[in-house]
Amino acid sequence: MPPRKRSSGTTQSKELKPSSESASPEKKESPELSFKKHRDKDAEFVALCKSLHVTDLVCDRAWTLWKTVQESIDEVTDSHKKLWGACLFVTATDMNGTCFTLTQILKAVSLNFRQFVSLVKKLDMNMDTVSTKVNTALTRLETKYNVTLALYQRFEKTCKKIFALVPGGKEREMMRSCWTMFLLAKGRALQMDDDLVISFQLLLCTLELFIKRCPSELLLPPYNISKVQSPPTRTSRRNQSKAKSRPPEPEVDVQLLETLCKENECIAEEVKNVYQTSFCAFLDSLDLSRAADFPQMNELDQQYEEHYLKSRDIDGRLFFDGDETVLAPKVEIAQVERTPKKNQPDDDAAVVPPQTPIRAAMTSIQQLRGDLISSGDQPSNTLATYFKNCTVDPTQDVRKRLETLEHVFSQRFAQAVGPRCAILGKQRFTLGIRLYYKIMEAMLKSEEKRLSVQNFSKLLNDSTFHKSLLACALEVVMATYGESSFKAGGYSSGGSDPAETDVCFPWILDVFSLAAFDFYKVIESFIKADPTLSKDTVKHLETCENLIMERIAWRTGSPLFELLRQEHESGAAEPVETTASFSQPLQHNHTAADLYLSPVRPGLRVLPPDSPDTPSSQASSQAPTQPAIQNQRYPKSNSLSLFYKKLYRLAYMRLKILCSYLLSSHPELEPIIWTLFQHTLQHEYELMRDRHLDQLMMSAMYAICKVKSVDLRFKTIVTAYKNLPNTSQETFKNVLITEGNYDSIIVFYNQVFMQKLKTNILQYASPRPPTLSPIPQIPRSPYKFPNSPLRVPGSNNVYISPLKSPRMSPGIMTPRSRMLVSIGESFGLSNRFQKINQMVNSSDRSFKRTLELGSAPKPLKRLRFDVDGQDEADGSKSSGDSTLIQKLAEMSSTRSRMQEQKMKEDAEAKTD
C-alpha cells in the first residue's frame, strides 16, 4: 500500500520483536470477515478478502467495483483473481481501509509489481476507476519501487567488488544482513524514503560498517587492508569522559569511506555528514555504536518486519531473495546493461557506460558542483563592486536575508526528508548560495552592457528579487539531487496526511513565502544567464514556468490579480497582449530587471505622451510606446505583458493538440474555440482564480461545439485530455464551483462558465459572430537548444539534426534504433529510405492514426463524476454510441506506444 512518510522512526523504536498487532495490520479496526454476509459473492473472492483481512465494507465495495469492471470490459483478458486484487487495492486505498501490505496482495494474486501497476492503470484507461487519491498512492509506490530496485542493483554490483566468495556462502549471509540493515536504516532515518541520493549515501554508510567489522578473509582488495590504515575521526581521549552519559558514537573509517565513495562516484563529504548524523543516530537506536559484533540476523529481520508492516508497501528483502513479485522484466534489465559499441574499428568514440539511475544522479551532482567550484559562498569582487556602486548598499541586507532563509530552509528540509537531515539542508543551501551569486553577477553584467549603467540600487534593494533568484537557484539544486519533481498539474496530493510533506515544486515557494508570479519573473533570465545548465535542468525550470502559468499563479492572494485589476482600471489603450504578433517566435527584450521593476500603479505614474522611457541609473524598465489617451499615457507592466504572451502560447499549444485529436473533421472550429478561450483569459480572468487553464480550455471547446451543433460530449473530451502529457485527473474531477465547494467539470460548465459567458457564447451562433482572434503558429520555447535533434511532425522515429562533423557517421550520432539522414553524406542502401517512408506513412502510429482517420476517441464507459448516467452538460441522456467501443487491448496498446516513445526520448536525452 502507499508508503507513509514516518515522523517518529529514528531513535525511539528499540523493540526486537514485533507486537502481535503489527503482524496483522489494522487487526483491531478489521473484525474477521464473515462468509455468511457475502453469500451473494464468488466464494473464491470472499476467501481472498478473508486472507487479506479486509473489512466487510471493503469487501462489498470491491465486489461492486468488480461487477462494474465485468460490465464495462467486453473481454476480460486477465484472470478474475488478478482483477480482484486490483479492485481490492483501489477500494481499500480510496476508503483508507487498508488491512494488507502491497507485497501481501501481490503474492495473493500471483502478480509482479510492474504487472500489478499496469493492471490498475488499464482499469483506469477504460473505466476511470482510479481516483486522484489512488493515483497518488500508486505513483508513490512506483517511485519507491524504482528507487529500491536501483539501489539493490548497485548494492549487488558493489558487493561483488567487496566480498570474496568462500565455502559455505558466508558472504551471502553477510550481504543479506547488510541489505536488511540498510532497509531498516532508510526506513527509520528518512521520512521521504524514496530519496535516491540520500538513500544511496546511507547504503554506503552501511557498507562501511560491515566492511570494517568483517573478517579480512571475506574481503577483496583494497577493502581487506583498509581497516588498519585509516585512523578514527572521533573525539580524543580527554573528551571521552564527557560522553559517558550517552552511548559513544561509532568511529568513521575515513579512508574506507572515501574508497567506497570514489568507486561509486559519490561526494565523500556528503556521505560523512549522513554518517555522522542520520546513520549514527540509527546505530544508537540499535545499541550498535561501538559493538564489535554484528547484530543478529533474526533481530534485524524482526525489526524490519515491524517497520514493513507499518508502512504497508513493498518488502524490500524480496529484492535480495530474487522474488518474482519484485523482479524487473528481463527486457528492462537488458536495456540498462546495454552499452553502445563502436560501429567502426577506426572510430575514436569512447564506450559510454550504462546510464543507471544512480550513475545519472551522481553525474548530475558532480557536474553542478564542478560548475560552482569557482563560485564562493560570499559575493565575488565584481559583485561586491556592484553592491558598493548602489545608492543604498544592499550588502548587509543580503547577508542577513541569507542567514534567515538558511535557517528556515534547513529546518523545513529536515521536516520533509528526515529529522536528522538539517545539515544536509544546509549543504543544499550552500550550493544554492553559490549559484545565486553566480547568476546575479551574470545578470548584472548583462544589464550593464545593455543599459550602460552600473548603479542597480533599486533592483538590488528589492527583497522579492533576491528571494526569487535564491529560490530559483535552490530549485535547480534540489532538482539536480532528484529531490524536487512535480505534483501532477501543480495540485497537492488529495487525501494525504497533513503531517506528510515533500519537496516537490512549488514547495520552495511556500518555504520562502514567495508568490509564484514573482518567482516566474526570474526564470527566463536565470536560464539565459548560465549557459552551463544541463538540458534536464532547463527542462525542469521550463516545467516550473508552465505550472505557474497554468495554475499556481492564479491562486487567491496572488499579486497577478491586483496587477490585472490595475491594468483594466487604468484605461490603457493597449490590451494586456495583442495576438497579431503570434506568428513570430517569442522574442522580447525583457530581463529580470525589467520584470521586477515594471510599473506597479498605486499612484498611476503618468508619462508625457511622446516621451519614451530612458535607461535610468536604477535600471528601470523601458515601457513600449503607447497611443495617447486624453494627452496622458500610462506605462504598461512588462511583467504582465510577457506573462500573458507566454500564457497565450501555452494555452494555444494545448488547445491545438486537443483539437487535432477530437475535431480533425471540423478544422473550422479551432479558431472559434481559440477566440472564446482567449477572450476568457483576457476579459474574464477571475474565472481562473483557484482553477486550472485546462478547465477553461475544455469548457470553451464544449461550448463552441454545442452552439455549432457538433456532437462532442464532455466524456469524450475528458478521455482525450487524459492522453495528453502532464495532465491530472484532478483537473476535471475537482473543479472549484463556489468557495470551498468542488465538483466535476460538467458542474463547473453549467453553473459557472456558461452562466458567465452565455451571451458571448451565443454570439457565435448568430449571423454576425465576433471577430476571430488570429491563430498563432505552433509556439516555440525560448529555451530550446539550437543543436538538439528535432522530430519530424507526424513521426515517432524520424529526427533531423545539424551535422556537427563530417567524420561522424549516422551510427554514432543516433542510437541504432533510429534512422538518420545526413545531407551531403552517403547514406547507404536504398532500402533504408524505403524503411523511412514506411515509418512515415505507417498507419500504426499512436495519436496520428486517429487524427488521419478523422474520428474522435471513444469515450470512457463510465466516469466517476457522471454516476447518474447523464452525459451532456445540459442533462440529456447519453445515446447508444457512448458505449465502450475502444476496447481494453486497443487503448492499452496506444498508451503503451506513447509511453515507450517517451521512455526512448528520455533515455536519449540523458545519453546526450
MOFENBEL-V982479 format. One record per pair of residues at least 24 apart in sequence whose ideal C-beta (glycine too) atoms are under 7 Angstrom apart, sorted by the first residue. I is the first residue (numbers start at 0). J is the second residue. D is the distance in whole Angstrom. If there is no record, write none. Layout:
<<I,J,D> <I,J,D>>
This chain:
<<0,92,7> <0,97,5> <0,100,6> <0,101,5> <0,311,4> <0,312,6> <1,92,7> <1,136,3> <1,139,5> <1,140,6> <1,312,7> <2,139,6> <2,140,7> <2,143,5> <2,192,7> <2,310,5> <2,312,4> <3,310,6> <4,190,4> <4,191,6> <4,499,5> <5,190,6> <6,190,6> <6,498,6> <8,186,6> <8,187,4> <9,187,5> <9,188,6> <9,280,6> <9,284,7> <9,418,5> <9,419,6> <10,280,5> <10,283,6> <10,284,4> <12,284,7> <13,284,6> <14,305,7> <15,298,5> <15,301,6> <15,302,7> <16,301,5> <17,301,6> <17,304,6> <17,305,4> <17,308,7> <21,305,5> <21,308,5> <21,309,7> <22,308,7> <23,52,6> <24,98,6> <24,99,7> <24,308,6> <24,311,6> <25,98,5> <29,53,7> <29,54,5> <29,98,4> <32,58,6> <44,83,5> <47,80,7> <47,83,6> <47,107,6> <48,87,7> <50,107,6> <51,87,7> <51,98,6> <51,99,4> <51,103,6> <51,104,6> <51,107,6> <52,98,4> <52,99,6> <53,87,7> <53,91,7> <53,98,5> <54,96,6> <54,98,7> <56,96,7> <57,90,6> <57,91,5> <57,94,6> <57,96,5> <60,90,5> <60,94,7> <61,86,5> <61,87,5> <61,90,4> <64,89,7> <64,90,6> <64,128,7> <67,126,7> <67,861,7> <68,122,7> <68,126,7> <71,125,6> <71,126,5> <71,860,4> <71,861,6> <71,883,6> <72,125,6> <72,887,5> <73,883,7> <73,886,6> <74,886,7> <76,887,7> <76,888,7> <77,118,6> <80,108,5> <81,108,5> <81,110,6> <81,118,6> <83,108,7> <84,108,4> <84,110,7> <85,118,5> <85,119,5> <85,122,6> <88,119,7> <89,119,7> <89,128,6> <89,129,6> <89,133,5> <92,132,7> <92,133,5> <92,136,5> <93,130,6> <93,132,6> <93,133,6> <97,311,6> <100,307,7> <100,308,6> <100,311,5> <100,312,6> <101,140,6> <101,311,7> <101,312,5> <101,313,6> <102,313,6> <102,314,4> <102,317,7> <102,324,6> <105,324,4> <106,324,6> <111,323,6> <111,324,6> <111,326,7> <112,144,6> <112,313,7> <112,324,6> <112,325,6> <113,328,6> <116,141,6> <121,887,6> <121,891,5> <124,890,5> <124,891,7> <124,894,6> <125,859,7> <125,860,6> <125,883,7> <125,887,5> <125,890,6> <126,859,6> <126,860,6> <126,861,6> <127,859,5> <127,861,7> <127,862,5> <127,863,6> <130,863,7> <131,493,4> <131,728,5> <131,729,5> <131,732,6> <132,493,5> <132,494,4> <134,728,6> <135,492,4> <135,493,6> <135,495,7> <140,312,6> <142,193,5> <143,192,7> <143,193,4> <143,312,6> <143,313,7> <144,313,6> <146,193,5> <146,195,5> <146,198,6> <147,313,7> <147,315,6> <147,318,6> <148,318,7> <148,327,6> <149,195,7> <149,355,6> <149,356,4> <149,357,6> <150,198,6> <150,199,6> <150,202,6> <151,318,4> <151,319,7> <152,355,7> <153,357,5> <154,178,6> <154,202,6> <157,206,7> <157,263,7> <160,219,7> <160,262,7> <161,206,7> <161,210,6> <161,218,6> <161,219,6> <161,222,5> <162,217,6> <162,218,7> <162,219,7> <163,217,6> <163,218,6> <163,219,5> <165,216,7> <165,217,6> <169,217,7> <170,217,6> <173,209,7> <173,213,6> <173,217,6> <175,319,6> <176,293,6> <176,296,5> <176,299,6> <177,205,6> <177,206,6> <177,209,5> <178,319,5> <179,299,5> <179,300,6> <179,303,6> <179,316,6> <180,205,6> <180,299,6> <181,205,4> <182,303,6> <182,315,4> <182,316,7> <183,299,6> <183,302,6> <183,303,5> <183,306,6> <184,278,6> <184,281,5> <186,306,5> <186,310,7> <187,281,6> <187,284,7> <188,277,4> <188,281,5> <188,417,5> <188,419,6> <189,416,6> <189,417,4> <190,415,7> <190,416,6> <190,417,5> <191,415,6> <191,416,5> <191,501,6> <194,416,6> <194,482,6> <195,356,6> <195,357,7> <195,360,6> <195,481,5> <196,360,6> <196,480,5> <196,481,6> <197,273,6> <197,416,7> <197,423,7> <199,357,6> <200,265,7> <200,269,6> <200,270,5> <200,273,4> <201,273,6> <201,277,7> <201,278,6> <203,259,5> <203,260,7> <203,263,7> <203,265,6> <203,270,5> <204,270,7> <204,273,6> <204,274,5> <204,278,4> <206,259,6> <207,252,6> <207,255,6> <207,256,5> <207,259,6> <210,255,6> <211,252,5> <211,255,6> <212,291,7> <212,293,6> <221,258,6> <225,252,7> <225,254,6> <225,255,4> <225,258,6> <226,252,7> <228,254,6> <229,253,5> <229,254,4> <229,255,6> <246,283,5> <246,286,7> <246,288,5> <247,288,6> <247,289,5> <248,279,5> <248,288,6> <249,279,6> <249,282,6> <249,288,5> <249,289,6> <251,275,7> <264,358,7> <264,361,4> <264,365,7> <265,361,6> <266,364,7> <269,426,6> <272,422,5> <272,423,6> <272,426,7> <273,423,7> <276,419,4> <276,422,6> <277,417,6> <277,419,4> <277,420,7> <280,419,5> <342,808,6> <342,810,4> <342,811,6> <346,811,7> <348,811,6> <351,910,7> <354,909,5> <354,910,6> <359,909,6> <360,481,5> <363,479,5> <363,533,7> <364,479,6> <364,480,6> <366,533,6> <367,430,7> <367,476,7> <367,479,5> <370,531,5> <371,430,6> <371,433,4> <371,434,6> <371,437,7> <374,433,4> <374,436,6> <374,437,4> <375,433,7> <376,429,6> <376,432,6> <376,433,6> <378,436,6> <379,436,7> <379,440,6> <381,440,6> <382,436,6> <382,439,6> <382,440,5> <385,443,5> <385,455,6> <386,459,7> <388,453,5> <388,454,5> <389,454,6> <389,455,6> <389,456,4> <389,459,6> <389,460,7> <390,454,6> <390,456,4> <391,456,5> <391,460,5> <393,459,5> <393,460,5> <397,465,6> <400,462,7> <400,465,6> <401,432,6> <404,469,7> <404,511,7> <407,510,6> <408,510,6> <411,510,5> <414,500,6> <415,500,4> <415,501,6> <415,502,5> <427,473,7> <427,476,5> <427,477,7> <427,480,7> <428,473,7> <430,476,5> <431,469,6> <431,472,5> <431,473,4> <431,476,5> <434,472,4> <434,475,6> <434,476,7> <435,468,6> <435,469,5> <435,472,4> <437,529,7> <438,468,6> <438,472,6> <438,525,6> <438,528,5> <438,529,6> <439,468,6> <441,528,4> <441,529,7> <442,524,6> <442,528,5> <442,591,6> <445,528,7> <446,590,6> <446,592,5> <446,618,6> <450,614,4> <450,618,6> <451,614,7> <452,614,6> <452,616,6> <452,618,6> <454,616,4> <454,617,7> <455,617,7> <455,618,5> <456,617,6> <457,596,6> <457,617,4> <457,618,7> <457,619,7> <458,592,5> <458,595,6> <458,596,6> <458,618,6> <461,595,6> <463,517,5> <463,595,7> <464,595,5> <466,511,5> <466,513,5> <467,513,6> <467,517,5> <467,518,5> <467,520,6> <467,521,4> <468,521,5> <470,507,5> <470,508,7> <470,511,5> <470,513,6> <470,518,6> <471,518,7> <471,521,5> <471,522,6> <471,525,5> <473,507,6> <474,504,6> <474,507,5> <474,543,7> <475,536,6> <477,502,6> <478,536,6> <478,539,5> <479,536,7> <485,542,6> <485,546,7> <487,727,4> <487,729,7> <488,550,7> <488,691,7> <488,726,7> <488,727,4> <488,729,6> <488,730,6> <489,546,4> <489,550,4> <489,551,5> <490,727,6> <490,729,5> <493,729,7> <504,543,5> <504,546,7> <505,551,6> <514,557,6> <514,558,5> <515,547,5> <515,551,4> <515,552,5> <515,557,7> <516,552,5> <516,557,6> <516,558,5> <516,559,5> <517,558,7> <518,547,7> <519,544,6> <519,547,5> <519,552,6> <519,642,7> <520,591,6> <520,594,4> <520,595,6> <520,638,6> <521,591,5> <523,781,6> <524,590,5> <524,591,4> <526,782,6> <534,784,6> <534,908,6> <537,782,5> <541,780,6> <541,782,5> <545,649,6> <548,645,6> <548,646,5> <548,649,6> <549,649,7> <549,691,6> <549,692,4> <549,693,7> <550,691,5> <550,692,7> <553,687,4> <553,688,6> <553,689,7> <553,690,7> <554,689,6> <555,688,6> <555,689,6> <562,636,6> <562,639,5> <563,639,7> <563,684,6> <565,600,5> <566,636,6> <566,639,6> <569,600,6> <569,603,6> <569,633,5> <570,628,6> <571,625,7> <571,633,5> <571,635,6> <572,625,6> <572,626,5> <572,628,5> <573,625,5> <573,635,6> <574,681,7> <575,639,6> <575,640,7> <575,643,5> <575,681,6> <576,640,6> <576,643,4> <576,644,5> <576,647,6> <578,647,7> <578,677,7> <578,772,5> <578,773,5> <578,775,7> <579,773,6> <581,773,6> <581,775,3> <581,776,7> <582,775,6> <582,776,5> <584,779,5> <585,644,7> <585,645,7> <585,648,6> <585,778,7> <585,779,6> <585,781,5> <587,641,6> <589,637,5> <589,641,5> <592,618,5> <593,620,4> <593,637,5> <594,637,6> <594,638,4> <594,641,7> <596,620,5> <597,636,4> <597,637,4> <597,638,4> <598,622,7> <598,634,4> <598,636,6> <603,633,6> <604,634,6> <605,631,5> <605,633,7> <606,632,5> <606,634,6> <608,632,5> <646,680,7> <647,677,7> <648,775,7> <648,778,4> <650,676,6> <650,680,7> <650,692,6> <650,696,7> <651,775,5> <651,778,7> <652,777,7> <652,778,5> <653,693,6> <653,696,6> <654,696,5> <655,777,7> <656,723,6> <657,700,7> <657,719,6> <657,720,7> <657,723,7> <659,850,5> <660,719,5> <660,846,7> <660,849,7> <660,850,7> <660,856,7> <661,711,6> <661,715,7> <661,716,7> <661,719,5> <661,855,5> <663,850,5> <663,853,5> <664,853,4> <665,709,6> <668,703,6> <668,704,7> <668,707,6> <668,709,7> <670,771,5> <670,774,5> <671,703,5> <671,763,6> <671,771,7> <672,699,5> <672,700,5> <672,703,5> <673,772,6> <673,774,6> <674,769,6> <674,771,5> <674,772,5> <675,699,5> <675,702,7> <675,703,6> <675,759,7> <675,760,7> <677,772,5> <678,759,7> <679,756,7> <683,755,6> <683,756,7> <686,752,7> <686,755,6> <689,735,5> <690,734,7> <690,735,5> <691,730,5> <693,720,7> <693,730,5> <694,730,6> <694,734,5> <694,744,6> <694,747,6> <697,731,7> <697,744,6> <698,744,7> <698,747,7> <698,748,5> <698,752,4> <701,748,6> <701,872,6> <702,753,7> <702,760,5> <703,763,6> <706,760,6> <706,761,7> <706,763,5> <706,764,4> <711,855,7> <712,858,6> <712,870,5> <712,871,6> <712,881,7> <713,744,7> <713,745,5> <713,872,6> <714,858,4> <714,859,6> <714,862,6> <714,865,7> <714,870,6> <714,881,7> <715,855,6> <715,856,6> <715,858,4> <717,862,7> <718,856,5> <718,858,5> <718,859,5> <719,856,5> <732,863,7> <732,864,6> <743,864,3> <745,864,6> <745,865,7> <745,872,5> <748,872,5> <749,872,6> <793,847,5> <794,838,6> <794,839,5> <795,844,6> <795,900,5> <796,838,5> <797,835,6> <797,838,6> <797,839,6> <814,907,6> <845,893,5> <845,896,4> <845,897,5> <856,885,7> <857,883,7> <857,884,4> <857,885,4>>
